[in-house]
Amino acid sequence: MKHKIRHFLLLCALLSPVASFAQPETLTLDPQHTYLLWHVKHLGFSTQAGKWYARGTLTVDEKKPQDSKVNVIVQVANLITGDPELDRHLKGDLFFDVAKYPTATFVSNKVVMTGKQSAKVYGVLTLHGVSKPIVLNVKLNLAGENPVTGKMTAGFSGTTTIKRSDFGINAFLPAVGDDVDINIEAEAYK
């Protein structure tokens, strides 16, 4: 019980700068400032990267912080690597097959505080038609009034690593790495 109270208080401390909510409140992820940056080993010579912008919501529940939710959707065809030929290759059926699987989603189902401004966010990632549980390591960067928009905003950074083979994306394994490191930057506003 003492452990649960400690986590509850830590989550309240993490989320309290966003606002004091009597009821759960839903914030919108800023699609211009919310993205996933992925890295994967390429033939042992280098690490390649790509980026997706994301949309979604963050629901903050101050009374039951463990019930706070994140819901994210990515248009997989909007992949950006900086190389149009590589983008086309990755969008094809050997990798993401965007014609068949146009979106990826993440829906959280549990939040566990790990520090004053950090948490593990558990949820289900659906990618390439496969749904698997993953854990995001999330840190609150800043919460307050955005000086550009005037909106109350919360900014977060997150990380996770997934195995692409878990999602049925097996082309060129093991030459092209199985482990995909993902860095997330997100801004959510009222």
TIVO-2410 file (N, C-alpha, C; in nm, 3 decimals):
# residues 190
REC num residu      c1      c2      c3 atome chaine
REC   1      M   0.083  -0.119   0.000     N      A
REC   1      M   0.000   0.000   0.000    CA      A
REC   1      M   0.088   0.126   0.000     C      A
REC   2      K   0.192   0.125   0.081     N      A
REC   2      K   0.281   0.240   0.089    CA      A
REC   2      K   0.345   0.267  -0.047     C      A
REC   3      H   0.379   0.160  -0.119     N      A
REC   3      H   0.440   0.171  -0.252    CA      A
REC   3      H   0.341   0.236  -0.350     C      A
REC   4      K   0.213   0.198  -0.344     N      A
REC   4      K   0.112   0.254  -0.433    CA      A
REC   4      K   0.090   0.402  -0.403     C      A
REC   5      I   0.087   0.440  -0.277     N      A
REC   5      I   0.070   0.581  -0.239    CA      A
REC   5      I   0.187   0.663  -0.291     C      A
REC   6      R   0.309   0.611  -0.277     N      A
REC   6      R   0.428   0.681  -0.325    CA      A
REC   6      R   0.419   0.707  -0.475     C      A
REC   7      H   0.379   0.604  -0.553     N      A
REC   7      H   0.365   0.621  -0.698    CA      A
REC   7      H   0.255   0.720  -0.732     C      A
REC   8      F   0.145   0.717  -0.658     N      A
REC   8      F   0.036   0.810  -0.682    CA      A
REC   8      F   0.084   0.953  -0.660     C      A
REC   9      L   0.155   0.977  -0.551     N      A
REC   9      L   0.204   1.112  -0.521    CA      A
REC   9      L   0.306   1.158  -0.625     C      A
REC  10      L   0.391   1.066  -0.670     N      A
REC  10      L   0.488   1.103  -0.772    CA      A
REC  10      L   0.421   1.137  -0.904     C      A
REC  11      L   0.319   1.063  -0.943     N      A
REC  11      L   0.250   1.093  -1.067    CA      A
REC  11      L   0.177   1.226  -1.057     C      A
REC  12      C   0.117   1.254  -0.941     N      A
REC  12      C   0.053   1.385  -0.921    CA      A
REC  12      C   0.156   1.497  -0.935     C      A
REC  13      A   0.275   1.476  -0.880     N      A
REC  13      A   0.381   1.577  -0.892    CA      A
REC  13      A   0.421   1.596  -1.037     C      A
REC  14      L   0.428   1.486  -1.111     N      A
REC  14      L   0.464   1.493  -1.253    CA      A
REC  14      L   0.359   1.569  -1.332     C      A
REC  15      L   0.232   1.541  -1.307     N      A
REC  15      L   0.126   1.597  -1.389    CA      A
REC  15      L   0.071   1.729  -1.334     C      A
REC  16      S   0.099   1.763  -1.210     N      A
REC  16      S   0.040   1.883  -1.153    CA      A
REC  16      S   0.077   2.012  -1.224     C      A
REC  17      P   0.198   2.025  -1.285     N      A
REC  17      P   0.224   2.148  -1.358    CA      A
REC  17      P   0.133   2.167  -1.479     C      A
REC  18      V   0.077   2.057  -1.533     N      A
REC  18      V  -0.008   2.069  -1.650    CA      A
REC  18      V  -0.136   2.144  -1.612     C      A
REC  19      A  -0.194   2.109  -1.501     N      A
REC  19      A  -0.314   2.176  -1.452    CA      A
REC  19      A  -0.365   2.096  -1.333     C      A
REC  20      S  -0.459   2.155  -1.262     N      A
REC  20      S  -0.524   2.082  -1.155    CA      A
REC  20      S  -0.661   2.042  -1.206     C      A
REC  21      F  -0.681   1.914  -1.230     N      A
REC  21      F  -0.801   1.866  -1.294    CA      A
REC  21      F  -0.890   1.795  -1.194     C      A
REC  22      A  -1.015   1.843  -1.181     N      A
REC  22      A  -1.111   1.773  -1.097    CA      A
REC  22      A  -1.158   1.647  -1.169     C      A
REC  23      Q  -1.171   1.656  -1.299     N      A
REC  23      Q  -1.210   1.545  -1.384    CA      A
REC  23      Q  -1.094   1.517  -1.480     C      A
REC  24      P  -1.088   1.397  -1.535     N      A
REC  24      P  -0.985   1.372  -1.637    CA      A
REC  24      P  -0.997   1.475  -1.749     C      A
REC  25      E  -0.883   1.523  -1.795     N      A
REC  25      E  -0.882   1.623  -1.902    CA      A
REC  25      E  -0.795   1.572  -2.015     C      A
REC  26      T  -0.844   1.593  -2.137     N      A
REC  26      T  -0.773   1.545  -2.254    CA      A
REC  26      T  -0.698   1.660  -2.320     C      A
REC  27      L  -0.568   1.637  -2.342     N      A
REC  27      L  -0.483   1.732  -2.413    CA      A
REC  27      L  -0.457   1.677  -2.553     C      A
REC  28      T  -0.433   1.767  -2.647     N      A
REC  28      T  -0.407   1.729  -2.786    CA      A
REC  28      T  -0.257   1.729  -2.810     C      A
REC  29      L  -0.208   1.622  -2.871     N      A
REC  29      L  -0.067   1.620  -2.911    CA      A
REC  29      L  -0.050   1.713  -3.030     C      A
REC  30      D   0.047   1.802  -3.021     N      A
REC  30      D   0.075   1.898  -3.128    CA      A
REC  30      D   0.139   1.823  -3.244     C      A
REC  31      P   0.071   1.812  -3.359     N      A
REC  31      P   0.125   1.732  -3.469    CA      A
REC  31      P   0.249   1.793  -3.535     C      A
REC  32      Q   0.279   1.919  -3.507     N      A
REC  32      Q   0.400   1.981  -3.561    CA      A
REC  32      Q   0.521   1.960  -3.469     C      A
REC  33      H   0.496   1.921  -3.346     N      A
REC  33      H   0.604   1.906  -3.249    CA      A
REC  33      H   0.601   1.771  -3.177     C      A
REC  34      T   0.533   1.675  -3.235     N      A
REC  34      T   0.527   1.540  -3.180    CA      A
REC  34      T   0.573   1.443  -3.287     C      A
REC  35      Y   0.682   1.372  -3.259     N      A
REC  35      Y   0.735   1.282  -3.360    CA      A
REC  35      Y   0.809   1.165  -3.298     C      A
REC  36      L   0.827   1.061  -3.382     N      A
REC  36      L   0.906   0.943  -3.347    CA      A
REC  36      L   1.025   0.940  -3.441     C      A
REC  37      L   1.142   0.926  -3.384     N      A
REC  37      L   1.265   0.915  -3.461    CA      A
REC  37      L   1.320   0.775  -3.434     C      A
REC  38      W   1.337   0.695  -3.540     N      A
REC  38      W   1.386   0.559  -3.521    CA      A
REC  38      W   1.525   0.542  -3.580     C      A
REC  39      H   1.598   0.447  -3.522     N      A
REC  39      H   1.735   0.414  -3.565    CA      A
REC  39      H   1.747   0.262  -3.577     C      A
REC  40      V   1.811   0.216  -3.686     N      A
REC  40      V   1.832   0.073  -3.705    CA      A
REC  40      V   1.968   0.052  -3.770     C      A
REC  41      K   2.039  -0.052  -3.728     N      A
REC  41      K   2.170  -0.085  -3.785    CA      A
REC  41      K   2.156  -0.127  -3.931     C      A
REC  42      H   2.249  -0.081  -4.015     N      A
REC  42      H   2.245  -0.112  -4.158    CA      A
REC  42      H   2.372  -0.182  -4.201     C      A
REC  43      L   2.363  -0.314  -4.219     N      A
REC  43      L   2.473  -0.397  -4.269    CA      A
REC  43      L   2.598  -0.392  -4.182     C      A
REC  44      G   2.584  -0.343  -4.060     N      A
REC  44      G   2.699  -0.331  -3.971    CA      A
REC  44      G   2.785  -0.209  -3.997     C      A
REC  45      F   2.756  -0.137  -4.106     N      A
REC  45      F   2.837  -0.021  -4.143    CA      A
REC  45      F   2.792   0.108  -4.078     C      A
REC  46      S   2.661   0.122  -4.059     N      A
REC  46      S   2.609   0.249  -4.009    CA      A
REC  46      S   2.475   0.225  -3.939     C      A
REC  47      T   2.423   0.330  -3.883     N      A
REC  47      T   2.289   0.328  -3.825    CA      A
REC  47      T   2.205   0.427  -3.906     C      A
REC  48      Q   2.098   0.377  -3.963     N      A
REC  48      Q   2.009   0.461  -4.043    CA      A
REC  48      Q   1.894   0.511  -3.955     C      A
REC  49      A   1.835   0.623  -3.997     N      A
REC  49      A   1.728   0.684  -3.918    CA      A
REC  49      A   1.611   0.723  -4.007     C      A
REC  50      G   1.495   0.730  -3.947     N      A
REC  50      G   1.374   0.778  -4.012    CA      A
REC  50      G   1.287   0.846  -3.910     C      A
REC  51      K   1.187   0.917  -3.959     N      A
REC  51      K   1.104   0.998  -3.871    CA      A
REC  51      K   0.959   0.994  -3.918     C      A
REC  52      W   0.870   0.993  -3.819     N      A
REC  52      W   0.727   1.011  -3.843    CA      A
REC  52      W   0.676   1.118  -3.747     C      A
REC  53      Y   0.590   1.204  -3.798     N      A
REC  53      Y   0.514   1.292  -3.710    CA      A
REC  53      Y   0.392   1.215  -3.663     C      A
REC  54      A   0.340   1.253  -3.547     N      A
REC  54      A   0.229   1.176  -3.488    CA      A
REC  54      A   0.119   1.270  -3.440     C      A
REC  55      R   0.000   1.214  -3.430     N      A
REC  55      R  -0.117   1.284  -3.377    CA      A
REC  55      R  -0.173   1.200  -3.263     C      A
REC  56      G  -0.253   1.265  -3.179     N      A
REC  56      G  -0.317   1.188  -3.075    CA      A
REC  56      G  -0.357   1.272  -2.957     C      A
REC  57      T  -0.380   1.203  -2.845     N      A
REC  57      T  -0.427   1.269  -2.724    CA      A
REC  57      T  -0.355   1.214  -2.601     C      A
REC  58      L  -0.357   1.294  -2.498     N      A
REC  58      L  -0.307   1.257  -2.365    CA      A
REC  58      L  -0.418   1.293  -2.268     C      A
REC  59      T  -0.471   1.194  -2.199     N      A
REC  59      T  -0.575   1.218  -2.099    CA      A
REC  59      T  -0.512   1.208  -1.961     C      A
REC  60      V  -0.521   1.318  -1.888     N      A
REC  60      V  -0.461   1.326  -1.755    CA      A
REC  60      V  -0.571   1.306  -1.651     C      A
REC  61      D  -0.553   1.208  -1.564     N      A
REC  61      D  -0.647   1.181  -1.456    CA      A
REC  61      D  -0.575   1.200  -1.324     C      A
REC  62      E  -0.594   1.316  -1.263     N      A
REC  62      E  -0.523   1.348  -1.139    CA      A
REC  62      E  -0.567   1.260  -1.023     C      A
REC  63      K  -0.696   1.225  -1.019     N      A
REC  63      K  -0.746   1.142  -0.910    CA      A
REC  63      K  -0.698   0.998  -0.920     C      A
REC  64      K  -0.682   0.950  -1.042     N      A
REC  64      K  -0.634   0.814  -1.067    CA      A
REC  64      K  -0.524   0.822  -1.172     C      A
REC  65      P  -0.407   0.871  -1.133     N      A
REC  65      P  -0.301   0.892  -1.233    CA      A
REC  65      P  -0.261   0.766  -1.308     C      A
REC  66      Q  -0.277   0.651  -1.244     N      A
REC  66      Q  -0.247   0.526  -1.313    CA      A
REC  66      Q  -0.342   0.502  -1.429     C      A
REC  67      D  -0.454   0.575  -1.433     N      A
REC  67      D  -0.551   0.563  -1.541    CA      A
REC  67      D  -0.531   0.669  -1.650     C      A
REC  68      S  -0.428   0.753  -1.636     N      A
REC  68      S  -0.398   0.849  -1.742    CA      A
REC  68      S  -0.368   0.771  -1.869     C      A
REC  69      K  -0.399   0.830  -1.983     N      A
REC  69      K  -0.391   0.757  -2.109    CA      A
REC  69      K  -0.317   0.837  -2.216     C      A
REC  70      V  -0.252   0.763  -2.305     N      A
REC  70      V  -0.193   0.818  -2.425    CA      A
REC  70      V  -0.250   0.738  -2.541     C      A
REC  71      N  -0.289   0.810  -2.645     N      A
REC  71      N  -0.344   0.746  -2.765    CA      A
REC  71      N  -0.281   0.816  -2.885     C      A
REC  72      V  -0.199   0.744  -2.961     N      A
REC  72      V  -0.121   0.803  -3.070    CA      A
REC  72      V  -0.148   0.729  -3.200     C      A
REC  73      I  -0.154   0.805  -3.309     N      A
REC  73      I  -0.166   0.745  -3.442    CA      A
REC  73      I  -0.061   0.806  -3.534     C      A
REC  74      V   0.001   0.719  -3.613     N      A
REC  74      V   0.103   0.760  -3.709    CA      A
REC  74      V   0.058   0.715  -3.848     C      A
REC  75      Q   0.064   0.807  -3.943     N      A
REC  75      Q   0.040   0.772  -4.083    CA      A
REC  75      Q   0.173   0.718  -4.137     C      A
REC  76      V   0.185   0.588  -4.150     N      A
REC  76      V   0.312   0.523  -4.182    CA      A
REC  76      V   0.366   0.570  -4.317     C      A
REC  77      A   0.278   0.602  -4.412     N      A
REC  77      A   0.323   0.648  -4.544    CA      A
REC  77      A   0.393   0.783  -4.538     C      A
REC  78      N   0.381   0.855  -4.427     N      A
REC  78      N   0.446   0.986  -4.413    CA      A
REC  78      N   0.589   0.974  -4.361     C      A
REC  79      L   0.649   0.860  -4.381     N      A
REC  79      L   0.788   0.833  -4.341    CA      A
REC  79      L   0.884   0.932  -4.407     C      A
REC  80      I   0.980   0.979  -4.328     N      A
REC  80      I   1.082   1.072  -4.379    CA      A
REC  80      I   1.219   1.016  -4.341     C      A
REC  81      T   1.304   0.989  -4.441     N      A
REC  81      T   1.443   0.949  -4.414    CA      A
REC  81      T   1.542   1.050  -4.470     C      A
REC  82      G   1.495   1.138  -4.556     N      A
REC  82      G   1.584   1.231  -4.625    CA      A
REC  82      G   1.628   1.179  -4.761     C      A
REC  83      D   1.589   1.057  -4.796     N      A
REC  83      D   1.624   0.995  -4.924    CA      A
REC  83      D   1.494   0.941  -4.986     C      A
REC  84      P   1.437   1.011  -5.087     N      A
REC  84      P   1.309   0.969  -5.145    CA      A
REC  84      P   1.309   0.824  -5.195     C      A
REC  85      E   1.421   0.777  -5.250     N      A
REC  85      E   1.427   0.638  -5.298    CA      A
REC  85      E   1.417   0.540  -5.181     C      A
REC  86      L   1.486   0.568  -5.072     N      A
REC  86      L   1.478   0.484  -4.953    CA      A
REC  86      L   1.337   0.489  -4.894     C      A
REC  87      D   1.276   0.608  -4.893     N      A
REC  87      D   1.138   0.619  -4.843    CA      A
REC  87      D   1.046   0.526  -4.921     C      A
REC  88      R   1.054   0.526  -5.054     N      A
REC  88      R   0.970   0.440  -5.137    CA      A
REC  88      R   0.997   0.292  -5.105     C      A
REC  89      H   1.123   0.258  -5.090     N      A
REC  89      H   1.161   0.119  -5.058    CA      A
REC  89      H   1.099   0.076  -4.924     C      A
REC  90      L   1.112   0.159  -4.823     N      A
REC  90      L   1.060   0.125  -4.690    CA      A
REC  90      L   0.908   0.120  -4.686     C      A
REC  91      K   0.842   0.198  -4.771     N      A
REC  91      K   0.696   0.199  -4.777    CA      A
REC  91      K   0.641   0.076  -4.849     C      A
REC  92      G   0.726   0.006  -4.924     N      A
REC  92      G   0.684  -0.111  -5.002    CA      A
REC  92      G   0.659  -0.234  -4.917     C      A
REC  93      D   0.622  -0.342  -4.987     N      A
REC  93      D   0.579  -0.463  -4.914    CA      A
REC  93      D   0.692  -0.538  -4.844     C      A
REC  94      L   0.818  -0.509  -4.872     N      A
REC  94      L   0.928  -0.574  -4.799    CA      A
REC  94      L   0.939  -0.522  -4.655     C      A
REC  95      F   0.896  -0.398  -4.635     N      A
REC  95      F   0.908  -0.340  -4.501    CA      A
REC  95      F   0.770  -0.301  -4.446     C      A
REC  96      F   0.729  -0.176  -4.456     N      A
REC  96      F   0.608  -0.131  -4.389    CA      A
REC  96      F   0.479  -0.161  -4.465     C      A
REC  97      D   0.484  -0.186  -4.594     N      A
REC  97      D   0.367  -0.220  -4.674    CA      A
REC  97      D   0.251  -0.124  -4.644     C      A
REC  98      V   0.275   0.006  -4.670     N      A
REC  98      V   0.179   0.109  -4.631    CA      A
REC  98      V   0.046   0.097  -4.705     C      A
REC  99      A   0.044   0.034  -4.821     N      A
REC  99      A  -0.084   0.015  -4.890    CA      A
REC  99      A  -0.175  -0.076  -4.809     C      A
REC 100      K  -0.119  -0.174  -4.743     N      A
REC 100      K  -0.197  -0.269  -4.662    CA      A
REC 100      K  -0.211  -0.224  -4.517     C      A
REC 101      Y  -0.106  -0.159  -4.463     N      A
REC 101      Y  -0.103  -0.117  -4.322    CA      A
REC 101      Y  -0.071   0.033  -4.315     C      A
REC 102      P  -0.170   0.119  -4.342     N      A
REC 102      P  -0.142   0.263  -4.353    CA      A
REC 102      P  -0.113   0.335  -4.221     C      A
REC 103      T  -0.153   0.275  -4.108     N      A
REC 103      T  -0.133   0.344  -3.980    CA      A
REC 103      T  -0.066   0.252  -3.879     C      A
REC 104      A  -0.003   0.318  -3.783     N      A
REC 104      A   0.047   0.251  -3.663    CA      A
REC 104      A  -0.016   0.325  -3.545     C      A
REC 105      T  -0.043   0.252  -3.437     N      A
REC 105      T  -0.104   0.316  -3.320    CA      A
REC 105      T  -0.035   0.269  -3.193     C      A
REC 106      F  -0.040   0.355  -3.092     N      A
REC 106      F   0.001   0.318  -2.958    CA      A
REC 106      F  -0.110   0.362  -2.865     C      A
REC 107      V  -0.159   0.269  -2.783     N      A
REC 107      V  -0.263   0.297  -2.684    CA      A
REC 107      V  -0.212   0.248  -2.550     C      A
REC 108      S  -0.199   0.341  -2.456     N      A
REC 108      S  -0.146   0.303  -2.325    CA      A
REC 108      S  -0.253   0.233  -2.241     C      A
REC 109      N  -0.206   0.155  -2.144     N      A
REC 109      N  -0.298   0.088  -2.052    CA      A
REC 109      N  -0.252   0.094  -1.907     C      A
REC 110      K  -0.135   0.156  -1.883     N      A
REC 110      K  -0.084   0.162  -1.746    CA      A
REC 110      K   0.028   0.266  -1.740     C      A
REC 111      V   0.032   0.341  -1.631     N      A
REC 111      V   0.138   0.438  -1.605    CA      A
REC 111      V   0.198   0.407  -1.469     C      A
REC 112      V   0.330   0.394  -1.464     N      A
REC 112      V   0.399   0.369  -1.337    CA      A
REC 112      V   0.509   0.473  -1.323     C      A
REC 113      M   0.505   0.550  -1.215     N      A
REC 113      M   0.606   0.653  -1.192    CA      A
REC 113      M   0.740   0.588  -1.156     C      A
REC 114      T   0.849   0.643  -1.209     N      A
REC 114      T   0.984   0.595  -1.180    CA      A
REC 114      T   1.070   0.703  -1.117     C      A
REC 115      G   1.019   0.825  -1.107     N      A
REC 115      G   1.090   0.938  -1.049    CA      A
REC 115      G   0.997   1.057  -1.044     C      A
REC 116      K   1.047   1.170  -0.997     N      A
REC 116      K   0.963   1.288  -0.982    CA      A
REC 116      K   0.907   1.335  -1.116     C      A
REC 117      Q   0.986   1.323  -1.222     N      A
REC 117      Q   0.940   1.368  -1.354    CA      A
REC 117      Q   0.958   1.258  -1.460     C      A
REC 118      S   0.949   1.132  -1.418     N      A
REC 118      S   0.965   1.023  -1.514    CA      A
REC 118      S   0.867   0.911  -1.483     C      A
REC 119      A   0.835   0.836  -1.589     N      A
REC 119      A   0.739   0.727  -1.574    CA      A
REC 119      A   0.764   0.621  -1.680     C      A
REC 120      K   0.714   0.502  -1.654     N      A
REC 120      K   0.705   0.398  -1.756    CA      A
REC 120      K   0.560   0.396  -1.801     C      A
REC 121      V   0.540   0.407  -1.931     N      A
REC 121      V   0.405   0.406  -1.987    CA      A
REC 121      V   0.393   0.275  -2.065     C      A
REC 122      Y   0.307   0.187  -2.016     N      A
REC 122      Y   0.283   0.057  -2.078    CA      A
REC 122      Y   0.166   0.069  -2.175     C      A
REC 123      G   0.174  -0.004  -2.284     N      A
REC 123      G   0.063  -0.001  -2.378    CA      A
REC 123      G   0.084  -0.099  -2.491     C      A
REC 124      V  -0.001  -0.087  -2.591     N      A
REC 124      V   0.001  -0.177  -2.706    CA      A
REC 124      V   0.034  -0.097  -2.832     C      A
REC 125      L   0.139  -0.142  -2.899     N      A
REC 125      L   0.177  -0.086  -3.029    CA      A
REC 125      L   0.120  -0.177  -3.137     C      A
REC 126      T   0.048  -0.119  -3.229     N      A
REC 126      T  -0.001  -0.193  -3.346    CA      A
REC 126      T   0.073  -0.139  -3.467     C      A
REC 127      L   0.148  -0.227  -3.532     N      A
REC 127      L   0.233  -0.191  -3.646    CA      A
REC 127      L   0.232  -0.307  -3.743     C      A
REC 128      H   0.213  -0.279  -3.870     N      A
REC 128      H   0.219  -0.383  -3.973    CA      A
REC 128      H   0.118  -0.494  -3.946     C      A
REC 129      G   0.003  -0.454  -3.888     N      A
REC 129      G  -0.104  -0.549  -3.861    CA      A
REC 129      G  -0.086  -0.636  -3.740     C      A
REC 130      V   0.018  -0.610  -3.659     N      A
REC 130      V   0.048  -0.690  -3.541    CA      A
REC 130      V   0.042  -0.600  -3.418     C      A
REC 131      S  -0.022  -0.646  -3.312     N      A
REC 131      S  -0.031  -0.572  -3.186    CA      A
REC 131      S   0.053  -0.642  -3.080     C      A
REC 132      K   0.142  -0.564  -3.017     N      A
REC 132      K   0.232  -0.618  -2.914    CA      A
REC 132      K   0.245  -0.517  -2.800     C      A
REC 133      P   0.260  -0.568  -2.677     N      A
REC 133      P   0.284  -0.476  -2.565    CA      A
REC 133      P   0.427  -0.420  -2.571     C      A
REC 134      I   0.438  -0.291  -2.541     N      A
REC 134      I   0.569  -0.227  -2.529    CA      A
REC 134      I   0.567  -0.134  -2.408     C      A
REC 135      V   0.686  -0.087  -2.368     N      A
REC 135      V   0.698   0.005  -2.257    CA      A
REC 135      V   0.777   0.126  -2.304     C      A
REC 136      L   0.722   0.246  -2.278     N      A
REC 136      L   0.792   0.370  -2.308    CA      A
REC 136      L   0.851   0.425  -2.179     C      A
REC 137      N   0.976   0.468  -2.184     N      A
REC 137      N   1.038   0.539  -2.073    CA      A
REC 137      N   1.020   0.687  -2.102     C      A
REC 138      V   0.941   0.756  -2.018     N      A
REC 138      V   0.898   0.892  -2.048    CA      A
REC 138      V   0.948   0.988  -1.941     C      A
REC 139      K   0.988   1.107  -1.987     N      A
REC 139      K   1.033   1.213  -1.897    CA      A
REC 139      K   0.957   1.341  -1.929     C      A
REC 140      L   0.906   1.408  -1.825     N      A
REC 140      L   0.845   1.539  -1.842    CA      A
REC 140      L   0.956   1.641  -1.858     C      A
REC 141      N   0.955   1.716  -1.968     N      A
REC 141      N   1.057   1.819  -1.991    CA      A
REC 141      N   1.017   1.952  -1.928     C      A
REC 142      L   0.892   1.994  -1.955     N      A
REC 142      L   0.845   2.123  -1.908    CA      A
REC 142      L   0.695   2.128  -1.921     C      A
REC 143      A   0.629   2.194  -1.828     N      A
REC 143      A   0.486   2.218  -1.838    CA      A
REC 143      A   0.461   2.362  -1.800     C      A
REC 144      G   0.378   2.429  -1.879     N      A
REC 144      G   0.347   2.569  -1.852    CA      A
REC 144      G   0.289   2.634  -1.975     C      A
REC 145      E   0.279   2.766  -1.971     N      A
REC 145      E   0.225   2.840  -2.084    CA      A
REC 145      E   0.328   2.849  -2.195     C      A
REC 146      N   0.289   2.809  -2.315     N      A
REC 146      N   0.377   2.819  -2.431    CA      A
REC 146      N   0.387   2.966  -2.470     C      A
REC 147      P   0.509   3.024  -2.475     N      A
REC 147      P   0.522   3.166  -2.504    CA      A
REC 147      P   0.483   3.204  -2.647     C      A
REC 148      V   0.476   3.108  -2.738     N      A
REC 148      V   0.439   3.136  -2.876    CA      A
REC 148      V   0.287   3.129  -2.895     C      A
REC 149      T   0.224   3.023  -2.841     N      A
REC 149      T   0.081   3.003  -2.863    CA      A
REC 149      T  -0.007   3.055  -2.750     C      A
REC 150      G   0.051   3.073  -2.631     N      A
REC 150      G  -0.027   3.113  -2.515    CA      A
REC 150      G  -0.106   2.999  -2.453     C      A
REC 151      K  -0.092   2.878  -2.508     N      A
REC 151      K  -0.166   2.761  -2.458    CA      A
REC 151      K  -0.086   2.692  -2.348     C      A
REC 152      M  -0.160   2.636  -2.250     N      A
REC 152      M  -0.095   2.551  -2.151    CA      A
REC 152      M  -0.043   2.428  -2.224     C      A
REC 153      T   0.086   2.399  -2.207     N      A
REC 153      T   0.152   2.294  -2.284    CA      A
REC 153      T   0.240   2.211  -2.193     C      A
REC 154      A   0.246   2.082  -2.222     N      A
REC 154      A   0.338   1.991  -2.152    CA      A
REC 154      A   0.425   1.924  -2.258     C      A
REC 155      G   0.555   1.919  -2.233     N      A
REC 155      G   0.648   1.857  -2.327    CA      A
REC 155      G   0.713   1.734  -2.265     C      A
REC 156      F   0.723   1.628  -2.343     N      A
REC 156      F   0.774   1.501  -2.296    CA      A
REC 156      F   0.877   1.445  -2.392     C      A
REC 157      S   0.973   1.370  -2.340     N      A
REC 157      S   1.065   1.290  -2.421    CA      A
REC 157      S   1.047   1.145  -2.379     C      A
REC 158      G   1.063   1.055  -2.475     N      A
REC 158      G   1.047   0.913  -2.444    CA      A
REC 158      G   1.139   0.827  -2.528     C      A
REC 159      T   1.162   0.706  -2.480     N      A
REC 159      T   1.243   0.610  -2.554    CA      A
REC 159      T   1.185   0.471  -2.539     C      A
REC 160      T   1.213   0.388  -2.638     N      A
REC 160      T   1.183   0.246  -2.630    CA      A
REC 160      T   1.265   0.177  -2.737     C      A
REC 161      T   1.274   0.047  -2.729     N      A
REC 161      T   1.336  -0.035  -2.833    CA      A
REC 161      T   1.240  -0.149  -2.864     C      A
REC 162      I   1.216  -0.172  -2.993     N      A
REC 162      I   1.132  -0.284  -3.035    CA      A
REC 162      I   1.211  -0.372  -3.130     C      A
REC 163      K   1.164  -0.493  -3.147     N      A
REC 163      K   1.220  -0.584  -3.249    CA      A
REC 163      K   1.123  -0.580  -3.367     C      A
REC 164      R   1.175  -0.543  -3.484     N      A
REC 164      R   1.086  -0.533  -3.600    CA      A
REC 164      R   1.031  -0.670  -3.639     C      A
REC 165      S   1.107  -0.776  -3.612     N      A
REC 165      S   1.058  -0.910  -3.644    CA      A
REC 165      S   0.933  -0.946  -3.562     C      A
REC 166      D   0.917  -0.886  -3.443     N      A
REC 166      D   0.797  -0.909  -3.363    CA      A
REC 166      D   0.672  -0.861  -3.436     C      A
REC 167      F   0.691  -0.768  -3.530     N      A
REC 167      F   0.579  -0.710  -3.604    CA      A
REC 167      F   0.574  -0.761  -3.749     C      A
REC 168      G   0.645  -0.870  -3.776     N      A
REC 168      G   0.641  -0.931  -3.908    CA      A
REC 168      G   0.719  -0.858  -4.014     C      A
REC 169      I   0.811  -0.770  -3.974     N      A
REC 169      I   0.895  -0.697  -4.069    CA      A
REC 169      I   1.033  -0.762  -4.065     C      A
REC 170      N   1.053  -0.858  -4.153     N      A
REC 170      N   1.169  -0.946  -4.145    CA      A
REC 170      N   1.272  -0.929  -4.257     C      A
REC 171      A   1.246  -0.840  -4.352     N      A
REC 171      A   1.334  -0.828  -4.469    CA      A
REC 171      A   1.478  -0.800  -4.428     C      A
REC 172      F   1.570  -0.875  -4.487     N      A
REC 172      F   1.715  -0.858  -4.476    CA      A
REC 172      F   1.770  -0.877  -4.335     C      A
REC 173      L   1.697  -0.951  -4.250     N      A
REC 173      L   1.752  -0.987  -4.119    CA      A
REC 173      L   1.862  -1.090  -4.141     C      A
REC 174      P   1.971  -1.092  -4.071     N      A
REC 174      P   2.010  -0.997  -3.967    CA      A
REC 174      P   2.094  -0.881  -4.019     C      A
REC 175      A   2.120  -0.875  -4.152     N      A
REC 175      A   2.206  -0.769  -4.205    CA      A
REC 175      A   2.153  -0.630  -4.170     C      A
REC 176      V   2.023  -0.611  -4.186     N      A
REC 176      V   1.958  -0.491  -4.136    CA      A
REC 176      V   1.905  -0.527  -3.999     C      A
REC 177      G   1.940  -0.450  -3.899     N      A
REC 177      G   1.914  -0.486  -3.760    CA      A
REC 177      G   1.770  -0.517  -3.727     C      A
REC 178      D   1.753  -0.601  -3.628     N      A
REC 178      D   1.620  -0.634  -3.577    CA      A
REC 178      D   1.577  -0.533  -3.471     C      A
REC 179      D   1.672  -0.488  -3.388     N      A
REC 179      D   1.640  -0.391  -3.284    CA      A
REC 179      D   1.625  -0.253  -3.345     C      A
REC 180      V   1.514  -0.188  -3.314     N      A
REC 180      V   1.486  -0.053  -3.361    CA      A
REC 180      V   1.473   0.037  -3.238     C      A
REC 181      D   1.566   0.131  -3.225     N      A
REC 181      D   1.562   0.227  -3.115    CA      A
REC 181      D   1.472   0.343  -3.155     C      A
REC 182      I   1.380   0.378  -3.067     N      A
REC 182      I   1.284   0.485  -3.096    CA      A
REC 182      I   1.297   0.594  -2.991     C      A
REC 183      N   1.312   0.717  -3.039     N      A
REC 183      N   1.312   0.837  -2.955    CA      A
REC 183      N   1.185   0.914  -2.987     C      A
REC 184      I   1.118   0.959  -2.883     N      A
REC 184      I   0.991   1.029  -2.900    CA      A
REC 184      I   1.004   1.168  -2.838     C      A
REC 185      E   0.956   1.268  -2.910     N      A
REC 185      E   0.941   1.403  -2.856    CA      A
REC 185      E   0.796   1.441  -2.874     C      A
REC 186      A   0.734   1.494  -2.769     N      A
REC 186      A   0.592   1.525  -2.776    CA      A
REC 186      A   0.561   1.653  -2.701     C      A
REC 187      E   0.470   1.730  -2.759     N      A
REC 187      E   0.412   1.845  -2.691    CA      A
REC 187      E   0.260   1.830  -2.696     C      A
REC 188      A   0.197   1.847  -2.581     N      A
REC 188      A   0.051   1.835  -2.572    CA      A
REC 188      A  -0.004   1.965  -2.513     C      A
REC 189      Y  -0.118   2.010  -2.567     N      A
REC 189      Y  -0.175   2.138  -2.521    CA      A
REC 189      Y  -0.322   2.125  -2.494     C      A
REC 190      K  -0.369   2.219  -2.409     N      A
REC 190      K  -0.513   2.225  -2.377    CA      A
REC 190      K  -0.585   2.301  -2.486     C      A
***
